[in-house]
């Protein structure tokens, strides 16, 4: 598959991570989380939050100012 370049793969993974983060925020806002699952859900959202931060750091951080990696 020549159309699926490394940069496109990174971009698609970044979109997936940001979609997961957005979905997690929506679920945490509008769905009542049972008390038994509260800690597990908070840890999962925290992990996705960290990944979203890495995505934003990659695309808007120092690497983007230098032309990115690649």
C-alpha positions, 0 to 999 in steps of 0.5 A: 500500500503506497498511499499509506505513508508513515506520516499518514499512519501517524496522523490517523493514529493521532485522530484515533487518540483524539476521538477516544479522548473526546468520547471519554469526555462526553461519557464522563459528562453525560453518563452516570458512572457507578461508584464501583467502576469510578476509579477504573474509569478515571484511570482509563480517562487519565491514560487517554488524556496522557496520549492526547497530550502526546499527540498535541505535543508532537503536532504543535510542539518543538518537533513541528517547529523544526519540520517534524520527524520523519 
